[in-house]
């Protein structure tokens, strides 16, 4: 079993990824940690509680960071055009979820405690800003040697970003945190736009899954409908399942082709949030990439098989 903490900012594609983690038979979901990103931390935490209840998830929810790792960094506006004002496609939902209590610990402490409880076993799937992970490292650097792996949805290495020509949204939202995570001495696998943009779930497929997958997938289909409308400018009547790709990697890494090398993040300036890898096989003169851990970046994906795995897991 893969013991997984899901670090997330729900978020429409986050909701699909969460249901995948809950329903895959080889995954034990240990916890859900919220973070600001697709909406404020108040909203993403409420959304995590809502999805926990509606999806019938037992794992606890811990509230995470509401500002960037560097509190002096200006906050980006919430992407309401993508995820709606409430973060879940503006479906009707309560302002608060009083029947789903939060774990009393902040997300960074939940991560530290859970990793120490299961040394060498925990896989953290991070699909939002990496602020919680950077905070956990700052408070307990030793956890880097106790985590099995970090699987990140974020970054872009040979394609343009999706919020600026240089940067992908999750990295752009807290570049300092991302650079800390990528240069820490633990294993990181980065599933970025280079591969996620190839994975498309069509509206027809989503409707078919809703018919077979029960109330949870029916809800997911309602949440996803405006997301599909947003993606009409990029794909034909479908949506890109960014966050689910990171979850797919956990159980089917063979579907991905990886490139190894140290990774840094540009923090500031016109290329703020740009992710750059120094490939292991290529020689460079001395640079700030030297003496940093070699992380793995997904450069290829068997996209049809990945989307099929998501679909089969959501509606067996």
C-alpha positions in Angstrom: 0.0 0.0 0.0 1.1 3.5 -0.8 0.7 5.7 2.3 -0.2 9.2 0.9 -0.6 12.7 2.3 -2.5 14.8 -0.2 -1.3 18.5 -0.1 -3.9 20.4 -2.1 -5.8 23.6 -2.8 -9.3 22.3 -4.0 -9.8 23.3 -6.8 -11.7 21.3 -9.5 -8.9 19.1 -10.8 -7.9 18.6 -7.1 -11.3 17.1 -6.5 -10.8 14.5 -9.2 -7.3 13.7 -7.9 -8.7 13.3 -4.3 -11.4 10.9 -5.4 -8.7 8.9 -7.3 -6.6 8.6 -4.2 -9.6 7.6 -2.1 -10.8 4.9 -4.6 -7.5 3.4 -5.8 -7.1 0.0 -4.0 -3.3 0.4 -3.6 -3.5 3.8 -1.8 -4.0 4.4 1.9 -4.9 8.1 2.2 -3.3 9.3 5.5 -4.5 12.9 5.4 -5.5 15.9 3.4 -3.6 19.2 4.0 -5.0 22.4 2.6 -3.1 25.4 1.2 -4.0 28.6 -0.4 -3.9 28.7 -4.2 -7.0 28.1 -6.3 -8.8 30.1 -3.5 -8.0 31.4 0.0 -6.9 28.9 2.6 -10.3 29.4 4.3 -12.1 28.4 1.1 -9.8 25.5 0.1 -10.0 24.1 3.7 -13.8 24.3 3.6 -13.7 22.6 0.2 -11.5 19.8 1.5 -13.9 19.3 4.4 -16.8 19.3 1.9 -15.2 16.7 -0.4 -14.2 14.5 2.5 -17.8 14.4 3.5 -19.3 13.9 0.1 -16.7 11.4 -1.0 -17.0 9.4 2.2 -13.3 9.8 3.1 -12.0 8.8 6.5 -8.7 10.6 6.4 -8.4 13.8 8.4 -8.1 17.4 7.0 -5.5 19.8 8.4 -5.6 23.5 7.6 -2.5 24.8 5.9 -0.8 28.0 4.9 -2.7 31.1 3.9 0.2 33.2 2.8 3.5 32.6 0.9 6.6 31.2 2.6 8.1 34.7 2.3 5.3 36.8 3.9 6.6 39.9 2.1 5.8 38.4 -1.3 2.7 40.0 -2.9 -0.2 37.5 -3.2 -1.6 36.7 -6.7 -5.3 37.1 -7.3 -7.5 33.9 -7.0 -8.1 32.2 -10.4 -11.9 32.6 -10.3 -12.1 32.4 -14.1 -10.8 28.8 -13.8 -12.3 27.4 -10.6 -15.1 29.8 -9.8 -15.4 32.1 -6.7 -15.9 29.1 -4.4 -13.1 27.0 -5.9 -15.4 24.2 -6.9 -17.1 25.5 -10.0 -19.5 27.6 -8.0 -21.8 24.7 -7.2 -24.1 25.3 -4.3 -22.5 24.4 -1.0 -22.5 25.6 2.6 -20.4 28.5 3.9 -19.0 26.2 6.6 -18.9 22.4 7.0 -19.5 22.1 10.8 -20.0 18.3 10.8 -16.5 17.7 9.5 -14.0 18.7 12.2 -10.5 19.7 11.3 -7.4 18.1 12.7 -6.2 20.5 15.5 -2.6 20.6 14.1 -1.6 23.1 11.3 -0.7 21.3 8.1 3.0 21.6 8.5 2.9 19.9 11.9 0.5 17.2 10.6 3.0 16.4 7.9 5.9 16.3 10.3 4.0 14.0 12.8 2.7 11.7 10.1 6.1 11.3 8.5 7.7 10.5 11.8 5.0 8.0 12.6 5.7 6.1 9.4 9.4 6.7 8.6 10.4 5.8 5.1 6.8 5.1 4.0 5.0 8.4 3.4 4.5 9.7 -0.1 3.4 13.3 -0.3 1.4 14.3 -3.4 1.6 18.1 -3.6 -0.7 19.7 -6.2 -0.8 23.3 -5.0 1.7 25.8 -3.6 4.4 24.0 -1.7 4.3 26.4 1.3 3.2 23.6 3.8 6.2 21.5 2.7 8.7 24.3 3.0 7.3 25.2 6.5 7.6 21.6 7.6 11.2 21.4 6.4 12.0 24.7 8.1 10.7 23.4 11.4 12.1 19.8 11.2 14.7 19.4 8.5 15.3 15.8 9.5 12.0 14.7 7.9 13.7 15.0 4.5 15.4 11.7 5.3 12.2 10.1 6.4 9.9 10.7 3.5 9.6 8.1 0.8 9.0 10.6 -2.0 7.4 13.9 -2.9 5.3 13.9 -6.1 4.6 17.4 -7.3 2.2 18.7 -9.9 3.8 21.9 -11.0 6.3 23.6 -13.1 7.1 23.5 -16.8 10.5 22.7 -18.3 10.2 22.7 -22.1 6.8 24.4 -22.5 5.6 27.8 -21.6 3.8 28.3 -18.2 0.1 28.8 -17.8 0.0 32.0 -15.8 2.9 33.7 -17.5 5.1 32.6 -20.5 7.6 31.6 -17.9 5.7 30.1 -15.0 3.2 27.4 -14.0 0.6 28.4 -11.5 1.6 26.3 -8.5 5.2 27.4 -8.7 4.4 31.0 -9.5 2.2 31.2 -6.4 5.1 30.6 -4.1 8.5 30.3 -5.9 10.6 30.5 -2.7 8.7 27.5 -1.2 9.2 25.5 -4.4 12.9 26.2 -4.6 13.3 25.0 -1.0 11.4 21.8 -1.7 13.3 21.0 -4.9 16.7 21.6 -3.3 16.0 19.6 -0.1 17.7 16.2 0.3 14.7 14.0 -0.4 13.4 12.4 -3.6 11.1 14.7 -5.6 9.4 13.7 -8.8 7.9 16.7 -10.7 4.9 16.1 -13.0 4.6 19.4 -14.9 2.8 20.9 -17.8 5.2 19.1 -20.2 3.1 16.0 -19.6 -0.1 17.0 -17.9 -1.3 19.1 -20.8 -1.5 15.9 -22.9 -4.1 14.3 -20.6 -7.6 15.1 -21.6 -10.8 13.8 -20.1 -13.7 14.6 -22.4 -17.2 15.8 -21.4 -18.6 12.6 -22.8 -16.3 10.5 -20.8 -17.1 12.5 -17.6 -20.9 12.0 -18.2 -20.4 8.2 -18.7 -18.3 8.0 -15.5 -21.1 9.9 -13.6 -23.6 7.3 -14.7 -21.4 4.4 -13.4 -19.5 5.9 -10.5 -22.3 6.8 -8.0 -23.1 10.1 -6.2 -19.4 11.0 -5.7 -18.7 11.0 -9.4 -22.0 12.7 -10.2 -20.8 15.5 -8.0 -17.4 15.5 -9.6 -19.1 15.8 -13.0 -21.1 18.8 -11.8 -18.0 20.4 -10.4 -16.0 19.7 -13.6 -18.5 21.1 -16.1 -17.3 24.8 -16.0 -13.7 23.6 -16.0 -14.4 21.9 -19.3 -15.9 25.2 -20.5 -12.7 27.0 -19.5 -10.5 24.5 -21.3 -12.5 24.9 -24.6 -9.9 27.4 -25.7 -7.2 24.6 -25.5 -8.8 21.2 -26.0 -11.9 19.9 -27.8 -14.8 19.6 -25.3 -12.7 18.2 -22.5 -10.5 19.2 -19.5 -6.8 18.6 -18.7 -6.5 16.4 -15.6 -3.3 18.1 -14.2 -3.5 17.0 -10.6 -4.6 13.4 -11.3 -1.4 12.9 -13.2 0.7 13.2 -10.0 -1.6 10.6 -8.4 -1.3 8.3 -11.4 2.5 8.5 -11.0 2.3 7.0 -7.5 0.7 3.8 -8.7 1.9 3.6 -12.3 5.3 5.3 -12.7 6.0 3.2 -15.7 3.7 5.5 -17.7 6.2 8.3 -17.4 9.6 9.0 -18.8 11.8 11.0 -16.4 14.8 13.2 -16.7 17.2 13.5 -13.7 19.0 16.6 -12.6 19.0 19.4 -10.0 16.1 21.8 -10.2 16.0 25.5 -9.3 13.2 28.1 -9.3 13.6 31.7 -10.4 12.4 33.9 -7.5 11.7 37.4 -8.7 11.8 39.4 -11.9 10.2 38.9 -15.3 10.7 35.1 -15.1 9.3 34.8 -11.5 8.4 31.1 -10.9 10.3 29.7 -13.8 11.5 26.1 -13.2 14.9 25.1 -14.6 16.7 21.8 -14.5 20.3 21.1 -15.0 20.2 17.6 -16.7 22.6 15.2 -15.2 24.0 14.2 -18.6 24.9 17.7 -19.6 28.0 19.6 -18.5 27.9 23.2 -17.4 30.4 25.5 -15.7 29.9 26.1 -11.9 26.4 27.4 -11.2 23.8 27.6 -8.4 22.5 24.2 -9.5 25.7 22.5 -8.3 25.7 20.4 -5.1 21.9 20.2 -5.1 20.0 16.9 -5.0 19.2 15.4 -8.4 15.4 15.3 -8.8 13.3 13.7 -11.5 11.2 15.6 -14.0 8.5 13.9 -16.2 9.2 14.6 -19.9 6.9 12.0 -21.4 3.7 10.3 -20.5 1.5 7.6 -22.0 -1.5 9.9 -21.9 -4.3 7.6 -23.0 -3.3 5.0 -20.5 -3.0 7.6 -17.7 -6.5 9.0 -18.4 -7.9 5.4 -18.7 -6.4 4.6 -15.3 -8.1 7.6 -13.8 -11.4 6.7 -15.3 -11.3 3.0 -14.3 -10.4 4.1 -10.7 -13.2 6.6 -10.4 -15.8 4.3 -11.8 -14.5 0.7 -11.5 
